[in-house]
Amino acid sequence: MSPIEPITSTQVNLLSPLDYSSKNLDHLGIVAMVCREIGLADEIDRIVGVDPRQKVTCGEAVVAMVLNALGFVDRPLYLFPEFMATKPVEILIREGLKAEWFNDDVLGRTLDKLFRAGPEAVCGFSGHV
């Protein structure tokens, strides 16, 4: 039997806990999945178009606004990035998105595009589940 060797400082560094963060999903995972199943973001993007310069498409912004509305939060739009920072955006909407991209300018442009497209075009959408 060999004697027990002491742990070196290099081994201790390898054993240190990894950096991680956790975010609250609540019921919004179900809401996001329903939005994904009916193709809400894709259909909105099809109706209003996608500008290749956008980091967040209009469809993704609409999904985010739905999540916010059903998240029982009554904060003004300029505080939207704070709400999104507490949610796992990459899981709920799309990988690669960052909470700070959902600012009031993005939401305002999205609402303007939805208005220009006309409520009948946008609200006439019926997803197939």
Secondary structure, DSSP 8 states (H G I E B T S, - for coil): --------HHHHHHHS---------TTHHHHHHHHHHHTHHHHHHHHH---TT-SS-HHHHHHHHHHHHTTT----GGGHHHHHHTS-HHHHT-TT--GGGS-HHHHHHHHHHHHHH-HHHHHT-----
